Amino acid sequence: MPEPILELKAITRDFGNGVIVNVLKGIDLTIESGEFTAMIGPSGSGKSTLLNIMGLLDQPTSGELLIQGNPTVELEDSDITKLRGQTLGFIFQAHHLLTAFSALENVMMPAGVRRGSFSKSIRSRAEDLLDNVGLADHMHKNVRNLSGGQQQRVAVARALANKPELVLADEPTGNLDTKNADIVFELLQRINDETGTAFMIVTHEERLANRCERIIRMLDGRISEHSPSTE
Amino acid sequence: MKSIEFFIAYRFLKEGKAQSLFIFGGAAVGVAVIVFLTSLIMGLQSSIIDQTLGNQADIFVEPPTQEESSPIYQPQPNEVVFSRVEPRPQRVEDIDRWEQLIDDITADPDVTNVSPVVTGSSVAPRGPVTNPVQLFGVDPPRYQQIIDIEGRLLRGEFAVGNNGAVIGYELAQELDVDVGDRFRILDTLGVSRSFLVRGVFDLGFGTPNQTWIFLGIRDAQTMLDMGANINRIDVNVIDLFDADQVSARLSGRTEMEVSSWQEVNADLLLALRTQSASTFLIAFFVALSVALGIASVLIVTVVQKRGQVGVLRAMGASMRTVLRVFLIQGAAVGLIGSIFGTILGTGLAMGFNRLFRDPEGEIIFPIEPSVEIFIGACLLATFTGLLAAVAPARRAARLDPAEAIKNA
């Protein structure tokens, strides 16, 4: 039995003052290392909020979040930042690349901000990662000058820069056409196979979710179904 | 400070090109104004001080003025006394044993040069016309250290003694004499003696050029009936602006009446100080408006870069890193703006020197932007930029990463 990377215990999250909206209403979830998981559910069901909490980008209103067995609720900002950088990688729907930088610099950045400067090893790892996602010829271009599919592949390479245990992907194919969506999705699967990095992929598309090992269905702030994939 | 923070700051500034150009331009113009204004005022002030002190020692040591003699008859309160007070005939007070005094003054560590002077007024007749003149008996090598006469000779040399005289060029015109000619000066008894013009000088303005005559110490002593005495010692000090302290010290030590150039020119100094204060105020408000400009542009930048800041935070950049990225941007705007500003300010100063000349084509007063002004302006601008960036940087550092990404 592999060690859980991330455990959520009775997580709730409320928004608003006055009129309070319970976006998450008690989530229990465990992510094991190497798992390839899809999270699916209608808009407003709490997928992104849950993902933000899992990514330590947001704090739960109540409940407990353990990363590799360590509680995180009481941690200082600097410790959270460190933990996030070491353990987690992010892929966002709108790719959220740093538009002031080239593809290569974007991929170097996570390790760079952790270390405080760019080193040769950071650079060569970033080059390997970009090569791996098929962008060897585009790495010195500013990311604004790449196509949507290319940008999302840069985002994938960047999410892997710090060798994270778990990559959280918020609709990584949401802005892409079917062909590009397949390319990116297959890339994620290949990386999962090759490196054992766990993925948690939020998606709208049943088609893609069905290709995952495990599917979590969200509805109204709760996990409604927690099914291993039919495959 | 980490190198990656500089890199991110640099790229953020580079990404917002137009915005960065405006903010750099604003800082540069502000610094240019400060550099130009400060150079102008400092040039003006140093040229005023040069002009004043170019013809004047830093410190004068003179014999104490004698107290007014008490009246022979002291009237009662209800008495009316008709009296006429005859003023004492003008007589120059002397310093005897002045060699000893000069040694004493020279011993002061702040004193650089000391020169004995015999001075008094007289007249130089030319036919029926008499020209009032001021005689100065000096020892040229020593006096040259106090005031640069040689450098301001139009003709001849600074050589006196043995009936040689060096006179102002306007006086030379009045007397219709030139180097090699003779003219006459009356002594205290009204007897005229003849002197040979050895040099003609131009000290820059009126009175010295119209009335001053340099003679040898002996000749002056004879003309003014002073025996072997002198009546003034001119002193220069290392630092011009320490003159009043040195003066006070000498006054305590010598029982002479000692006055510094600051005391002699008190009104002038007050005017200069007021001018400096107003310059400082203008510079302060220019710096303030530059700071507000930088701050407002950086706040806009924070809003624009919100998404990227959020992503950086999600990648593991700490709040401190984000804070520094924006502080660096502010400081860089100040520093780089100030480098262009000093160049612009120097250009303005040179243009001013070229444009504003007196009718003879001479620079009215040279504006000299100095290295001190450059460094001062750069430091001021960098600090201002840094200070201006504090509020925007804090705002950026406090962005909630999740919110920032969502709203980007």
Chai-1 contact restraints between the chains, C-beta under 6 A:
chainA,res_idxA,chainB,res_idxB,connection_type,confidence,min_distance_angstrom,max_distance_angstrom,comment,restraint_id
A,N52,B,A402,contact,1.0,0.0,6.0,A-B,restraint_1
A,L57,B,A314,contact,1.0,0.0,6.0,A-B,restraint_2
A,L57,B,P401,contact,1.0,0.0,6.0,A-B,restraint_3
A,L57,B,A402,contact,1.0,0.0,6.0,A-B,restraint_4
A,D58,B,A402,contact,1.0,0.0,6.0,A-B,restraint_5
A,D77,B,M319,contact,1.0,0.0,6.0,A-B,restraint_6
A,S78,B,S318,contact,1.0,0.0,6.0,A-B,restraint_7
A,T81,B,G316,contact,1.0,0.0,6.0,A-B,restraint_8
A,T81,B,S318,contact,1.0,0.0,6.0,A-B,restraint_9
A,R84,B,G316,contact,1.0,0.0,6.0,A-B,restraint_10
A,G85,B,G316,contact,1.0,0.0,6.0,A-B,restraint_11
A,F90,B,A314,contact,1.0,0.0,6.0,A-B,restraint_12
A,H96,B,V311,contact,1.0,0.0,6.0,A-B,restraint_13
A,L98,B,Q308,contact,1.0,0.0,6.0,A-B,restraint_14
A,A100,B,R11,contact,1.0,0.0,6.0,A-B,restraint_15
A,A100,B,F12,contact,1.0,0.0,6.0,A-B,restraint_16
A,A100,B,E15,contact,1.0,0.0,6.0,A-B,restraint_17
A,F101,B,R11,contact,1.0,0.0,6.0,A-B,restraint_18
A,M109,B,M315,contact,1.0,0.0,6.0,A-B,restraint_19
A,P110,B,M315,contact,1.0,0.0,6.0,A-B,restraint_20
A,P110,B,G316,contact,1.0,0.0,6.0,A-B,restraint_21
A,G112,B,I4,contact,1.0,0.0,6.0,A-B,restraint_22
A,V113,B,M315,contact,1.0,0.0,6.0,A-B,restraint_23
A,V113,B,G316,contact,1.0,0.0,6.0,A-B,restraint_24
A,V113,B,A317,contact,1.0,0.0,6.0,A-B,restraint_25
A,R114,B,G316,contact,1.0,0.0,6.0,A-B,restraint_26
A,G116,B,K2,contact,1.0,0.0,6.0,A-B,restraint_27
A,G116,B,I4,contact,1.0,0.0,6.0,A-B,restraint_28
A,S117,B,S3,contact,1.0,0.0,6.0,A-B,restraint_29
A,S117,B,I4,contact,1.0,0.0,6.0,A-B,restraint_30
